[in-house]
Amino acid sequence: MQRLSNKQLVFISFMLFSMFFGAGNLIFPAFLGRASGTETWISMAGFIISAVGLPILGVIAVAKLGGLDVIGGRVSPLFSILFPVIIYISIGPLMAIPRCATVAFEMGVKPYMSSDEGMLGIALIIYSIVFFCIVLWLSLSPSKLVDRFGKLLTPTLLVLILIILIKSIVTPLGGTTSPTEAYSEGPFFKGFLDGYLTMDLLASLAFGIVIANTIRTQGITNKRSISFSMMVAGLGAGALLAIIYSILGFLGASSGAAFGETDNGASVLTQVMEQLFGNGGIILLGAIFTIACLCVSIGLVISCSEYFTNLIPRLSYKQWAIVLTVLSGLIANMGLNAILSFSVPVLGMIYPIAVVLILLVFMDDLINSSRVVYVLGISLTAIFSILDTLNNTLLDKKITNLLQIMPFYELGIGWILPGIVGIIIGLIIHKFTHKPTEA
């Protein structure tokens, strides 16, 4: 079997880490640490499962079957097109890429400007033009990802975060406080739900095509070897993510006594950096956010462009990259709050479907790749997720009493029982309709 060297695997793991590690990956664990206080490590365990464990399972699932469209094909030919398109649009120009640009602006530029809304709007337009020009320029050479990400940007990020950790240990931040109300009951499940917001499970399904192509550029052509290398890279990136999340959670928790509650993780990191490094800390934080957001945006533009080039080859890769970059820039100028307002319900709808789909992939041998199991497991999960999303948005929670009959609904994971029931019914149907092959 063809194999990459350990050095090559490390750099590809670094590259995958940098593609995952964007604005949300900085903000959410820091806020979790501050809000959960003395319950930080319980909350962090749930966060790591959903924000690290599930994405790595996603990478392995793609490596196992060969692509998101193949995974979707286990459900139906229509689903194999529809679901990937929804994922690529969601983590691409609709939400994740614009969010990266606006968060980078909020952290790197806004602190140095006046609060005049008109000036901020003009500044965001100028910033987004520069930001997305850089993203497009670097996205047009996907073969250079390992050199740019694995060998340069990721080590730079890791060194900067390590410096912050060492400084926080040498100069203690103030101590930990009691958890807020949201984290006082069920901190593990609250942390698990917070991990949704990174969108990394969805990203892992999309990044598979980029990782596979990158491995091919290293001279690996055997499918089994590519799958093995993807799994190793996924595990390496996951280990790095878990370590960095723990560091950020520690920074948030250990500064609680000094600063108290705050609205978001950006404020937490701003407070921490200012206390540790003074005004220079704000500049350093802005640099960290900018590097992280650029890496993720570039990775997402490449992933989406390669997917849509294969789906609709009428446009070339370069043309798709331009279209997606321009669209992302336009949506970025709606502002961070507007992007977050519609991203949360969309994630709540598609994330459970992605979780169940990945778990079914790992049960594939056990269920004999039965389409009826896939269809019923995914369908019942989707029905509940869609109803829950409509209830929280258009229906003003009018059917909450009906939905909360489901176990764990109050914890935000009421979709689990419908998914399990669908899988069980599918297995029963498969057992009575499937004719075993005669020896």
N, C-alpha and C positions, 0 to 999 in steps of 0.2 A: 504493500500500500504506500502511495506517495505521502510524504510528510513534510510539513514546514519545519524549519528550525525553531528552537525555543525562542530565539531572538525575534524571528518573524511573528511568532504567535503572540509574544508580548506586545509588539508594536500594533498588531491588529486588534488586540484587546484594548490597548490604549485608544486606538481609533474609535472603536465601538463605544467605549466609555464616553469619549468627548461628544459623540453623536447623541448619546442619551442625556448628557449632563448640561442642561440649559438653565433658564431662569427659574422655572418652577422647582428644579432640583436643588437650587440654592435656598429659595424662599421657604418652601413648605417644611422641611425638617427643622429649620431654625425656629419657625413659628411654633411647630409642634413641641419643641423643647421648652420654649417659654411658656406656652399655654398648659402643658401637662405637668410641668414642675417636677415634684417628687415622683410622679408616675411616668417620667420620661422614657425609661427603658422598657416599660410595658407597652407604651404607645409606640415606641420606636420599633419594637418587635413586629407589631401589626403593620407598621409603615413599610418595613423592609420586606415583609412577605409580599405585599401588593406592589410596591414600587421597585423591588429588585427581583424577588422570587418569580413572580408572574412574568415579567419581561424576559427573564432568562429562559423560562419555560417556553415563551413565545419564540425566541431565537432557536431553541432546540427543536421545537415543533416544525418550524420552517426548514431547518436542516434535515429533519427526519423525512419529511414528505416532498421537499423540493420547491416549495413556494406557497404563497398565500392563496393563489388561485387554485392550486391543487388541494389545499386544505378545504377551501370553500366548496370545491367540487364534491367532497364527501357528502354535502348536504343536497345540492342540486346545481345544475349548470347555470341557472339564473343567479343563485346565491353566490356562485364562484366569481361572478362579475360584479354584482350589486354590492356585496359586503366589502370587498377590497376597494371599490371606488369610494364608498362612504368613508372608509378608514383613511385612504390617501387624501381625500379632500379635507377631512377633519383635522388630521395632524399636519396637513400641508397649508394651503393658502387660506383656509377658513378660520383656523384657530391657532395652532402651535407656532407657525412661522411669524404671523403678525404679533403674537404675544411676545415672542423673543425680542422683536425690534422695539416694541413699546416699553418692555421692562428694561431693556438696555438704555433706552432714552431716559426713563424715570430715574435710573440709578446713576447714569453717567453724565447726563446733561442738566436735567431739571433742577438738581440741588444748587446749581450755579446761576440760575436765572430768576428773574422777578416772577411774581405770582400772577402777572397779567395774562388772562386766558388767550387773548389774541396773539400775544408774542409767543406763548407756549405752543399754540397751534401752528404758527409759522415755523418755529424751531423744530417741531416734530416732523413737518413736511420736509424740511431741509435734511434733518438727521436721517429720516427713512430713505431719502434718495441716495445719500452717501452709503448708508448701511446696506441697502439692497443692491447697489452697484458692486460693492465688494463681494457680497454673497453670490451674485451672478457670475462675476469674473472667476471666482474660485470654484464655482459649481461646474464650469465648462471644462474642467480637467479632472474628472472623477478618478482617473488612474493615479493621481498624485496624492490621494487622501492619506495613505499611510505615512508618506514623508511629511505632510503638513500637519496632520493631526497626531499620529502616533509618535512621531519623533520630535515634534516641536510644541504644539499647543497644549497637549495633555500633560507632558512633564512640567510645563510652565504653570499650569493650573494647580497641579498637585504640590509643587514647591510653595506656591503662594499660600495655599490652604494650610500646609504644614507649618509655615512661619506663623500664621495666625494662631494655630493650636498651641505651639510652643510659647508664644507670647502670653496667651490666656492662662497657661499653667504657671509661668513665671510671675505674672501679674494677675492674681485672681480677680474675677469680675464682680463678685459680691454675694454669691450664694443662690440656692434654689428656694423657691416658694411652693406653696400648696397649688394643686392643679385648679384650673378654672372649672366652672360648672360642666362645660361640654366634655371635659376629660376626666371628671371625678368618678363618673359611672361608665363602665365599659371602655376604659382607655385603650385597650387592645383593638377593639372594633373601630373606635374613632380613628386610631392611627391607620388601620387597614383602609378605611374610606379616604383618608387624606392621601394615601398613596395613589388613588385614582387620578388625582389632579395633576400628577406629573405627566400623564398620558403615555408613559413609557411602554405599557403593555401593547398599546396600539402601534407605537413606534417600532417595537421589536418585530412585529409582523411585517412592517414596511421595510425595515432595514435589511431584512434577509437577502434581498436581491443585491444590495450594495456590497454586503459582506462576501457573498458568494462570488461576485464579479471581482472583488479585490483579491480574494484568494486565488482566483484564476490568473490574475496578473502576476502572481508570484510563482507561476509555473505548475500549479496543481490543476489537473484536468479530470482525474478520476472522481466520480460522484461520491463514492464512499469517503474518499479522502477529504473532499470539500465539506461534507456533512460533519466529519469528525473535527476538522479545523474550526468550523463554525461553532460547534458545541464548546470546544476549549476556549475560544475567544469569548463566547458568551459567559462562561463561568468566570473567566478572568475579569471581564468588565463588571460582572455582578459583584465580585469580591471588592473591587475598587469602589463601586457605588455604595455598598454597605458600610465600608470604612468611612467614606466622606460623609454620608448621612449621619453616622454616629457622632462624628466630630461636630457637625453643624448643630445636631440636637443638643450636644453637650454645651456648645457656646450659648444657645438659646436658654437652656435650663439654668446654667451657672450664672447668668446675668439677671435672673428674675428679681432677686432681692434689691438690686441696684436700680432697676428701671420700672418694674411692675408690668402690668398688662399692656399690650399694644394691639393694633388692628391687623397687622400683617408681618410676614417674615422679612420684608424689605426694611421695615422700621427696626426690627430686632437687630439685623446685621449692621445697619447704619449706627445704632447706638453702641453696639459692641466694638465696631471698628474705630469709632470716634474716641471711645474710652481707651482703647489699647494703643492707638497710633496718632491720636489728635486729628487735625484736618487732613493730614496725609493719608489717614486711614480711609477717608471718603473717596479720595482719588484711587487708592488701591482697590477698594471695593468696586468702583466703577469700571476699572480695568478688568477685574475678574468677571463681572457680569457681561461686559462686552465680548470678551474672548469666548465665554461659555455660550452666549447667545449666537455668536457668529458660527461656532462649530455646529450647533444643533440646526441652525437655519440652512447651512450649506448641506449638511447630511440629509435634511428633509427635502430640499429642492432636488438633490441628486436622486433620491429614492423615488419621489413622485414623478420626476421627468423620465426616469428609466421605465417605470411602470406604465405611464401613459403613452410612451413611445411604442412599447410592445402592444398595448391595447388598441391604440389608434395611430398606426405608423404613417398616416398621411402627413403628420407634422414630425419633423426631425427632433432628435434629443435637444439640440440647441434651441429650436423654436419653442418646445415645451418648457424648457428652463426659463426662457424669456417671459412666456405667458404666465407661468406660475409665480415668478418673481414679481412681475408688475401687479398681478392680482393681490399678492400678499402685501405689497407696499400700500395699495389702496385701502385694504381692510385695516392695516396697521394704523392708519390715520383716523380711524374711528375712536381710538383711544383705548387704554387698558381696561377701564371699567366696562365699556361696551362689549369688548371681546370676552371678558370673563363672564358677563351676564348671560350670554347665550352658550358659552362653552360648557358650563357646569351641567345644565340639563341634557345637552347632547352627549356628554361623556357618561352621564347616569343611564342613558338609554343604550348605548352601544358597548360599554365596558362589560356588563354581565354576559352579553352574547359572546364577546371575545374570550372571556374566562372559560365559559362552558365549552366553547369550540376547541380551545387548547387542551382542556382536560380530556375531551373526547379523543383528541389525537393520541394522547398518551394511553388511552384505553383501546386504541384501534385494534390491536391484536386480540384483546379480550372479547371485543364485540364483533369480531370478524368483519370490520369495516362496514357494518350494517348501515345502509342508508336510512332505514326507518328509525334507528336509534338516534342518528345525527339529526334527522328532520324533527322528530318529536322533542328531543332535548333542547334544540335551538329554538323551535317554534314556541314552546311554552315559556321559555326564558324571555324571548322577544316580546310575547304578548304582555307578560307582566311588566317588563321594563318600559314598554311603550305606554301602557296605562299609567304607570307610576310617574313617568315624565309628563304626560298630559295632565295628570292630577296636580302636579306641582307647578305647572305653568298655566295652561289655558283654562283648566277647570277650577282653579283657586281652591284646591284641596277638598273638593266636594265629595269625592269618593274615598277619602282616607279611611273611614270606618270599614269599608268593604275590603280595602287592601291590607289593613293592619291585622286581618284574620291570619295572615301568613306569619309563621314564626320568624323572628329576627327582623321584622319589618322596621321596628323602632330603631334598630341598629343600622338600618340602611341597606340590608342585604336580604330583603324579603324574596328576592328572585331565586334563592338557593333551592327552596322546596319545589317550585314549579320545574326547575331544571332537573332535579333528581327524579321527580315523578315522570317527566317526559322520557328520561333515559330508561327508567324501569319499565314503563309501558312499552317502549320500543323494544327492549330486550325480550319481553313476553311475546310480542307480536312476531319478532324475528325467530324465536324458538319454535313457534307453531307453524310458521310459514316457510322457514328455510329447510330445504331438503339436504341432508348431509351427503357429501360425495361418497359414492360406493367405492370400496377398495378394489 
